């Protein structure tokens, strides 16, 4: 989420479907008590999390 990836991109990276990622994202946002992604980023950065540097994009065949 912090890297700004879409649900589809996150799912592809970790082997989950985009709907599953969407469900997990909503759960995380609920647990953080935030409504929008920018609020979640503020909470995460204030807790010491850093946005991962984007790795090289590997084409999917």
N, C-alpha and C positions, 0 to 999 in steps of 0.2 A: 504494500500500500504506500509506504513512504517513497518508494522509487517512482510512483506514478503509473504503475502498470495497470492495464485493464484486467478484468476478471479472467478473460480468455488467455491473456499472456501469463498471468500468475498460474492459472490452471495447467497450462502447457508446461511451465517450468517445474512444477511440483507433482505433476501426474494426476490432477483432479479436473473434474468438469467445471466449466464456468459457473454453473448454477450452485455447485457446492462451495466454490470460492465466494460467491455472492452471499450465501447463507452465513459462512464464517465471518465475512467482512461485517455484515449486519450485526452479528453477535458481538464482535470486538467493539464496534462503535457503541452498542448498547451498554456493554460493560464499562466502557470509558465514560459514558454519560454524555456523549456528543451527538450532534445531529448531522454535521457535515464533515467532509474529509479534512478540510483545513483545521478544524478544531481538533481532530484526532492527531494531526501532525504536530500541533502545538503541545498537546498532552505528551506525546511520545518524545519530542525533543526536550521538553522540560524534565522528563524522566531519564534523560541521558542517551536515548536511542539516536543513532545517526542514520541518515539515508544511505543505503548501500550504493556504491558506485555501479553504474550499469555495466554489466559484462558484455562481451561481444555477442552480437546477435547471430544465432546459428540458423541458417535457412532450413525450414521444414519442408521435406519433399513430399 
